Amino acid sequence: MTTLSPSRLRMPRFLSSRSERRELAAGLLFISPALIGFFLFTVYPILQSLYYSFTDYNILQPPVWVGLDNYVELLNDRVFVKSLTNTLFMVVIGLPVHLVFDFTVALLLNARIRGLPFFRTVFYLPSITPVVATAVLWAWLLNAQYGLINLLLDSLGLPMIGFLTDPNWTKPSLILMGAWYGGNTILIYLAALQDVPKELLEAAELDGANGWVKIWRVIIPMVSPVIFFTLVLNLIGYFQIFTEGWVLTATRSGSAGGPLNSLLFYAMYLYQNAFQFFKMGLASAQAWVLFLIVLSVTLILFRTSGWVYYRSEC
Amino acid sequence: MSNTITRRGFLRAGATAVLGLAATKLAGCASPITPTQAGAAASATPANSQAFLNYWTGWSGFEFDALQILIDKFNQEHPNIFVNMTTVFGQYDKVLTAIAGGNPPDVVSAVWLNQLTAMAARDGLTPLDEYAARDGIDGSEYFKNVWDAWHADGHLWGLMVTVNADVLGYRRDLFAEVGLDPDKPPTTIAELDEAARALDKIDSNGNIERYGFFPTSLYWWGYVFGGSYYDEASKKMTLNDPKIVAALDWMRGYAERLDITKVEAFESGFGDYASPQNAFFSGKQAMTRAGEWFISFADKFSPGLDFDFMPAPYPAGGRPNCTTFDGSCFTIPRGVAHPEASWEFIKWLSQPANLGEFAYTIQNIPPKIAVANEERFNKDPRFKKAVALYTGDNAFGPPRIPVVDFFFSKLGEAEGLVKHGEMDPEAALNQANQEVQDELEKALARSGN
């Protein structure tokens, strides 16, 4: 070795030998299908959509640069605001309800009772049915005139409710339906609950803690990382809610949104703009706004995650 | 050297395989699908010099089968062209992305008139003027309304094989049941309102068991009341035309009288539209918006049903015998590989014998005058009524604007807002009009008009 080129100098030491570089090349080659796929089908479209969001683009004709016009238009779009508030309703109300329900069920399924495997199966079962099938099923259960739930209400002498036809009830009905999809979250909670150290619970018991106190002071802190994990994942899922709303409200003419657009969610309006109204540029801007919203909410969650207790810290 | 595989050799072989695979995959995306790949359904085996046409249709079920018979015939008569038909639902997104991806289907049909204008305005379609002029297709064989409807920006964008026109269907048996004369259906709005009320059936809890009529589609009723939505000369939307406002106000009357929440609760219990549980077949509606296709529909799902058609009753100052029509256009997307062959297929299908055969099988109106006058289309007086409506003076196709889907969406939204009592008709239509106008101006500026 006599001279070193500048590029050689910057190269990390482990790559200095010929065989190591060959190893690297081979390694890259092996993961190249994944890398190529990632760059071609994920990174490139994402960047392209960022570019489109600053253009007037209708898919058929070449995009024309319009600067921030699409973003300004969104702010002034009544329907956009409506779709955003509909979605926020689901995030702010649906998400906590969903998580509390799932956690409660997981606690119950963690109890030592007879027939536990049966109950666990029952609660997980709905998760394996496709969302579309579940939505259609619930559309009939919640039917305003012939639905089983309304027949029950009627037989109890209560007024029947237009679960999916009354604009004030549509979103709460969807949250109710959401209880069905909880299987996966319940399963995650269940795994975490079984991981709570028994000695801690025993110690708490010896100190005279009742069930309630054990849940609040021992169990919840111990599973808080998992709660946090499901919170973040479901938050993102709720922001992107699409299928249920679409299946329940899409009409034969192709429009969707339900009574007074009360089930028009963000992703549904995005789809309409992109593929029905030829406004791909606007739809791209909409996608980026959603990304920024989800990103900032997630960051806030991480910043305020002091309540999450990681066992490794102690 | 021996035959043992060295590590380097193995890697090299692996890399070649991966790259080769990627290359074939990419090539497979870009090149037109070859006949063998498509697994063509028809019997004929395509030769190498053939133009292979991918034809995307909106038809399925028995309608698809009827068309496939014709396509088989075409393939036999044209050894140098092979048409492969595929049902593609939700065509909008798929066709758009296919065109954008540079690999469009060669022919697309069941493009509705609104899609036709919207796609033509955005350079998505091949104009057909030259082909039509060359082959002597000048519109003289077609009903004028429909021939005009295929034009936008002065070009011909498609040929239609079947037409559908709106009529009001009514149950003669239910009319008789409540003492109305089934031979004299209402002709004015006042008579319609009266008949509708007489046919309503409400149970002791105030739930609807049957309604005589509940008007939908402001689009149609706006025309019936004498309004129009667009002024082509000034390029101005006129959704807030006082006559359209009046139509919406009339619709609001129904929503208030029957209570919109009760109506929606009732309607949510309607069975599948294309089934014997269709609300009209099962007697939950005594009158409904229908079309000439409804006859074969009823034959299939509710044989022997005693029903008839009437033109939309109209108010003073409104339009008698008013209908809105649409139909399935056959179009050639921009950038197809064999435009001549695509045109040949459309032209062949538009020949009176073929078009008539298909329209008759699926009981749609044929757009050609001579065909529509054939005996077989005139046996059923109901069908005749529908044909008379759409060939009359008060038949309207969708407004020829590039933002027609947006227009329909906003019109529907206004209808919903008013029926739910959220806005009064004038305010709702003013709002919708402004929004559509803004959108129209943007689209027109984009296309350089």
Interface residues (C-beta under 8 A of the other chain):
Chain A: A26 L29 F30 S32 P33 I36 D56 N58 I59 L60 Q61 V64 V79 A139 N143 A144 Q145 Y146 M160 G162 L164 T165 D166 P167 R252 S253 G254 S255 P259 L260 N261 Q272 A274 F275 Q276 F277 F278
Chain B: L11 G14 A15 V18 A22 G90 Y92 D93 L96 T97 I99 A100 A118 M119 R122 D123 G124 N207 T261 E264 A265 F266 E267 S268 G269 Y273 R334 P402 V403 D405 F406 F408 S409 G412 E413 G416 L417 H420 E422 E439 K442 R446
